[in-house]
Amino acid sequence: MFFVLSKTLGIMLLPINFLIGIGVIGAVLLLTRFARLGRRLMVGALLLLAICGFSPLGNVLIATLEQRFPPWDASRGAPDGIIVLGGSIDADLSVAHGTPVVRSAADRVIAAAALARRYPNARLVFTGGSANLISNDAREADYAAELFESLGIARSRLIIERRSRNTVENAEFSKALVDPKPGERWLLVTSAYHMPRSVGLFRKAGFSVEAYPVDWRAGNVMSFATFAIDGLSRTDVATREWIGLVAYHLAGKTDDWLPGPATR
């Protein structure tokens, strides 16, 4: 049920979808005796879309998440394992074209491959199945090995987890797959904005990980977007994460509202 709600209600609440929906409702109301309300809804939706698209709002929302974890400190020594979360491979397009098709979070795979070359004794795990509400045969993990091979990582070294549909299952299934031992150090490679929720879920699953954030989206936090699509994209991504943080905590899947670095 939680997965279904995240793919229905959660998607509807994203700013672009929500505001377009409000605008459409306003347009329909123009044909009724509530035309005045309809005009207000349309104007309000348009103004809010402009704010989300051109203002620094998206930067502020996403930077707060991205700055939660500092860059990983390599001075502590080599890790025992590296976990890279899915989200960088478009499984449906990969199936359609018969080759790995990489999306905007390609930094996850690139950084994990660089780490794997740097630490040849570390185990390497890719976790990612299908996030589609209606399941099909397309799985990110099925194309991960080919992609890592193209980056110089032997297929035999890669541990594949292909059943997970979301970050909760990434954490639970990865733990069951690798059975981490006390004292082992595992790096978690994912987008910087996604790191707070991911670390919180791995902690709840009993899998202690060290954050290795990549794929930053915000630079100058107070800058205005030149193209509305850029600002809208950042606002949507950030809103999705904030909704996820609240929903997962209320559902008891994380122990903190906004997970941060572990205190030593």
N, C-alpha and C positions, 0 to 999 in steps of 0.2 A: 504493500500500500504506500509506503514512504517513497519508493522508487516511482510509482505511478503519479503520485502527487507532484514530485519534483519535475516530472516531464510534462505535466499538464498545468496545474495551478502555478508552479514556479515559473514556467515559461511565459504564461499570460501576464505575470507581474513584472516582467522585465520592462524597462522604460519605453523602448521602441514599440513593443507589442501593446503595452497598456495604453499609451497615448494615442496610437493609431486607432485602437479600439474605441477610446473615448471620442475621437474625432468622427469615426463612422457612426457611432450612436448619435452624436450631435447632428450629423447630416440627415439621418433618418428622422430625427425629431423635427427638422425643418418642414417636413411634410405633414406635421400634426399640429394640434393646438398648442403644443409646447415648443413652438419655433423659437421663442426668445431664449429658452433654456438651451436649445440646440445650438444657437449661434454662440452662446457663452462657452459651451463645451468645445466647440470647434476652435474658437479663438484661444481658449485656455490651453488646449492640446497643442496648437501650433506654437504658442509662446514657450511652453515647456519643452517642446522638441528643439526649439532654437537654443534654449538655455543648455539643454543636455548636449547639443551638438557643438556649440561654439564656445561656451564658457569653460573655465577651469574645473567645473564640477567633477567631471570624470577623472581628471588628474588627481584631485584631492581625495576622492573616494578610493582610488586604486593605490595611490602612493602610501596611504595609511596602512594598507595591507602589505605592500612591498617592503616597507621599512621595518616591519615587525621583526624580521630575522636578519642578522648581519651576514656578510659573506663567510663561507666556511673557512676555518683556521686549519691550514695544512700542517702547521708546526707540531701538531699533536701526534703525527705519524700516519702510517697507512691504514686505511679502513679495511675491515674484513669483508665488506660487501657493499654493493651499490644497487639501489632500487630506483628505477626510472618509471614514473607514472605515464600511462597512456594519455592521449589527447593531442598528439602531434601527427598521427597518421589518420587520414580519412579512409576508413575501411571500405565504405561503399564505393568511392571513386577508385580505390585500389582494385577492388573486384572487377569493376567495369572496364578498367584499362589493363588489368593483369600485371600491374607493377606498383610498388609503394608510392602513394601520393601523399606528400607531406603538407601539413597545414601550418598555421601561424606559430605554433608552439614547437617548432623544429629545434629550438635551443635545447630542449630536454634530451633529445637523442644525441645531438652533437656534443653536448657537455658530458653526457654519460659515456660516450665513446672515447672522449679525451681522457676521462678519469680511468676508464678501463685500460687504456694504453699506458697511462702513468703508473697504475697499480696493477700489474699483471697477475698478482696472486689473489686479488679481490674477486669474489663472486659477483656476477652481473645478472640482475633480474629485470625483465620488462613485464609490467603488469597492465593489461588493458584488453578488454573484450569488446563488447558492443554496448553503446549507451542508448541505442534505439529503443523506443517504447514498444514497438512491434519487432520482435526479434527476427533476425535473418542469419544467414551463414557468414556474413562479413564480420571479421574480427581483426582488430588492430594487430594483435600479437602474431597473427599469421603472416604478417608482412614485416615484422620487426627484425627477424633474423637477416633477411635480404638487405634491409637498410643498414644494419650494423656491419654486415660483411662489406658493403660498399665503403664503409668508413674504417675498414681495416681490423675489424674484430671478428675472430673466428666464430662460426656458427656453433661449434661444440662448446664454446664458453658461455653461451647465453642460456639462461633459465627463463622459460616462457610461462606466463600465467595468462590464460585467454578467456576465463569464465567471468571475470568481474565486469559489472555494469556501471559502477560508480566508485567513488573514493573509499567509501565504507568497505566495499568488497575488495578493493585494491589492498587495503590494510589487512583484512582478515585472511584473504586467500594467500597473500604473500607470506604472512607469518606461518601459515600451515605448510606452505611449500618449502620454506628454507629452514624452519625450526631454529631460530636464532638462539644461541647459547648465552648465558650470563657473561658479561664482560666483552662480548663482541661489539664492534663499532660498525654500524650500518649508515651509509649516506642515503638520504632521500632527495632525489633530483626531480624537481617540478618547478612550474612557474612561480616567481616570487609572490605574486598576488594570491596564489593558491596554497602557499606554504602554511599559513596559520591553520586553515581547516584541515589540511592533510596531516600535519604533525599532531594535531589534536585527535584525529581519528586513529592514527597509528598508536599513539599513547594509550588510547582507550582500549585498543585491541591487544595491549600488552607487548607491543613491539617498539622498543626504544630506538629512535633514529636521530641522526644529526642532519640539520637542514643544509641543503646545498641549493640555494635559490638561483634560478636562471630566468630568461625570457621576461625581462622587465618591460613595462609598458609606459611608465611615467618618467619624464625627465625633469624639466622645469615645471614644477607643480602648478604655478600660477599663470602658465602660458595659455593663450586662447588658441583654439583649433582653427586652422585655415580651411579645412574641409569638414563639413558637418559629420560625415560618415566616421571620421577618426574619433571625434568627441563622443558620438553616440555609441561607437563600439566600446570605448573605454568605460563609459557610464554603464552600459549593459553588463560588461564583464565584472565590473566592481559590484554592481547591484546584485548580480547572481551570487557572488561570493558572500556578501553581507547577509543575504537571505539564507544562504546555506549555513553560515555560522550560527545564526539565530535558530533556524529550524533544527539543526543537528543537536544543539545544546538543549533545546526544549524537549527533544526526543530522547535525551540521555545518552547520545552517541559521542559526546565530548564532555570533558570535565570543566572546561573554561569557555566563557563567551568568546574570547579572542586569545587563543593559545599563543604563547611566546617562547623565547629561549628558556631552556631548563635552568634552574638555579643550582649552582654547585655548592 
